[in-house]
Amino acid sequence: MSSIAVPALTGAKQKPPSANDHLKGLFGAVFWSSMILATGIHFAVFSWFPEMTTEDVSFFVQELEAITLPPEIEIPAPPEAIARPAVPVIAVGNIDENITIAPTTFESNPVKELPPPPTLSESGAESLAAAPTFTPYTVRPDIKNREEVRRALQREYPPLLREAGLGGEVLVWFFIDEEGRVVRTQIHQSSGHEAFDNAALEVADIIRFTPALNRDKRVPVWISIPITFTVG
């Protein structure tokens, strides 16, 4: 077999140094130049900087001079100490348990020369019935037909509210004449349900009262009575 000889390459060009190699070669010169320059700047700053001195922070004490008061000035005596409050003491006594106080009544203590209750004219009664107002009386009217009122409460109970298990209370104003008749009714405080309010007014129309008395005289009065609707 024949062989082919490859001639050796001589005189090839070398690769030029890179920028990184160039920077590495300059590192020593740059480093020492920077150190010398920084040292010179520090010396220049310290030599030109103004000299610093400490401030005077000393203090002094002013002596107080005692003043002697002239003899004609009288100093009042100090006030007396406040006395301590007295301590309550429970008294011990024998009280008869059978002591009773008799009730005070007009019969046992009659009032002499007492003027009669004022009388209302027809126009005064009409103005009194116009709106709820304070009316004096000594005996309050009482309901005469309670059983009839109880049946009316059951009859006028709103069916939808009864089935829902809801109850309510309506405060109703009553104007009652001298014979105990209900002349006028109106809602004083609503229950929150219009159905209960309307039912309460229906029940109020059938209530009968005993007359109100101002001492021994029948008088027309305004009174407020709650009408309550309760399931069961």
Phi, psi and omega in degrees: 000142178265147179243151179252122181273130178264118181292141179290139179277123179236155178072028178288148181285138175280149181286131181293151180295145179279171179295328179293318178294325179293321179293321177298323180290331180270357185301314183298316181293319180292320182297310184289329177294320179295320180296318181293319180294318180295321179296317179296321179296318179298316179297321180294320180295315181292329180283332182263347183291136181296149183287134181263133179235155179280145180276149180283115180244026180289156180225165182226158181246127178266123181283137179273136182262126179285133180255128178272121181288144178295154185292340183283349179273120180261129178270123181294154179288151178297150181294154179289152179293141179289132181291143177291144179295150181291142179275123180295142181241130179286121180280144179251123179214158180263118180245130180290125181289345183270005180287129177231150178256124182292142178294146180268120181229163177291333181291317180280339178230075183294141178263123183269145175057040177274129182292151180290161177299148180293145178261146180259133173283175180297318178293325178292322177294322179294320178291327177294325181280353184293323183205152179302133180208168180289131177231124182286140175200156178254335178238121182282145176296147180238148181284131182265327186249062184295321181294320178294323178294321179297319179292324179293325177297319178291322184287320185270359180301123180302122186301318182296320180288327178294315180294330178280355179076024182262141175237173180192164179229132181241129177265120188243134171277135174238131169255117187246130181277187185293341180265359181089008180276143177279113182269325184208144176226150174201158182287126174269313177218122184286156176277345185102346177240125180297328180296319178294320180297315179295320180294324180295321178293325176295319179292323182298330183291340183259358182284136176243140185238159165280152182294149173280146181240137168249096196062250182250015183243136177287136182223149172283141185218158167257130173227156179243126183231135175279136174247116189249132174253119182231133179289129177078000000 
